Amino acid sequence: MKPIHSSFKITVALLFSTQLSFAAAGSSPNYLLYSLFGVGIIALIYAVLSLADNMMQIEAKNLGVDTSENDYSLFPSFSSLFRPSAGDHVDYKRFVSLNQGHDIKLVGGADTENTIVNTAKHYAIKPINFRGMAPIPKISSVVGDHVKAGDALMFDKSNPEVIYAAPVSGEVIEIKRGAKRAITEVIIKADSEVTFKENSVPNLENASREDIVKFMLETGGWAHLNQRPFDVVPSHEIVPKNIFVSTFATAPNAPDLNAVVEGNDGAFQKGLDALAKLTDGQVFIGLDGRREHSSHVAFSGATGVVSNYFAGKHPSGNVGIQIHHTAPINTGDVVWTLKVQDVIILGRLFMTGAYDTRTRIALTGAEVNNGYVETYLGASVQELIGANLKSDHVRIISGDVLTGDIIAVDGYLDQKTSQVTVLEEGDKHELFGWLLPLKPRPSVSPTFPTYIMSNHKFDVDTNTHGEKRAFVQTGAYEKMLPMDIFPQHLMKAILANDFENMEGLGILELSEEDLALCEFICPSKSPLQSILRDGLDTMRDQM
């Protein structure tokens, strides 16, 4: 509410007394004073209406009315007068248009019409993919054991109720260790036909939350949940405030999640039904509201959830951005997030009792034959894409170019990935590249000619075109992050270990993927994602 300032009252009194003096003196009317007096009256009326408008909205919230469904206001919103650009399928009552961000368009997007045969025979589960797990978990199976898909392979000693299950059936052939004997991979040679551990499935209609939690803990389903803040496997003793799922991705060459959910409509809905039993709040799903895009009927027709449409450049598809504009995370709040593939896996688990991790992986990048391959989580990189590589001088990334992790050709895909990107290794120097950018490259700077080529797709390598520099304040980060957060100040607070400012500046709302674009355009070449992770780990240790 905006209280009427005392100076306004004084101004009105002076205007009135001045006009009386003009009248007493018989002077001609002063139209300027009349105009000022009229403006004052209009301001007074607006102040009264604003007070009434605020009181109306406060009363609606006190009565528990969903103000997102109806506009309880005396004034029409700007968005209702000037509709932003969006598809015809959008429900404007639940639409968010984002202005900040940037789309990086690269060659090598996966064609949904091209299906590549899965040739992987070896699979692995990697403890490092599950944040919060101790580096040396307790191994449930040893080398030589034969396991079924869904059998326990390991569990965290600090949280033994959560098991991490085998993605396929077969023989455990190796347990790899890294520094300080930390377990890096548990490798399984898959059977020619995958068999699944049988589980007794609770009836979702009458099962209690405790029954569902127990079932997910025992079958491996719990490991597919992600807690925010901190992006860790959640504790089974905490009930989340809300649960969020983004049904579209906007990262460079991101997989089409409509293709991922194709043929899995029932499993996706079943997964949402199970999630709804795990929270006292709502299950929110983010739908694609961009023009020339649409959401699969499994997404747009989902029931028992709150659907919101988002439009804008990357990172509009990030679940963290959608949380910020839907139900922001406050101090003390805990929410869960899942990827579409995780919801599908949970849905299959509640439909059949089988821990079936089949998913569609997008093979992207200029140095690999592009398409989609249906495989199980943790597939061997060499066996999955080796025959599709165009050269051997490449960098393989599990994920997209902004947030993915580098993996060796003899490595294994991450448990959370739905994309593999292969680029030419940028280990060569470009003569005067900083002065004469002869090769087109993606940039947000208007000094590059390609700035005006909005639809051009770039053929890039991994060269960063510069070295690390001093951390300078430019204000560029805020143009890339569609959140009410000052990322540059937050980075400085993290580097200074200023816990109070870190929390006040919104660190608990962020994940690495949200700052990926800021790192891409950073003039200082600072590793912002790594800095953020250090800050989140520090905050987690303190809480």
Buried (B, 14 or more C-beta within 10 A) or exposed (E): EEEEEEEBEEBBEEBEEBBEEBEEEEEEEBEEBEEBBEEBEEBBEEBEEBBEBBEEBEEBEEEEEEEEEEBBBEEEEEEEEEEBEBBEBBEEEBBBBBEBBBBBBBBBBBBBEEEBEBBBBBBBBBBBBBBBBBBBBEBBBEEEBBBBBBBBBBBBEEBEBBBBBBBBBBBBEEBEEEEEEBBBBBBBBBBEEBBBBEBEBBEBEEBEEEBBBBBBBBBBBBBBBBBBBBBBBBEBEEBBBBBBBBBBBBBBBBBBBBBBBBEBBEBBBBBBBBBBBBBEBBBBBBBBBBEEBBBBEBBBEBEEBBBBBBBBBBBBBBBBBBBBBBBBBEEEBBBBBBBBBBBBBBBBBBBBBBBBBBBBBBBBBBBBBBBBBBBBBBBBBBBBBBEBBEEEEBBBBBBBBBBBBEBEBEBBBBBBBBBBBBBBBBEEEBEEBEEEBEBBBBBBEEEBEBEEEEEEBBBBBBBEBEEEEEBEEEEBBBBBBBBEBBBBBBBBBBEEEBBEBBBEBBBBBBBBBBBBBBBBBBBBBBEBBEBBBBBBBBBBEEE
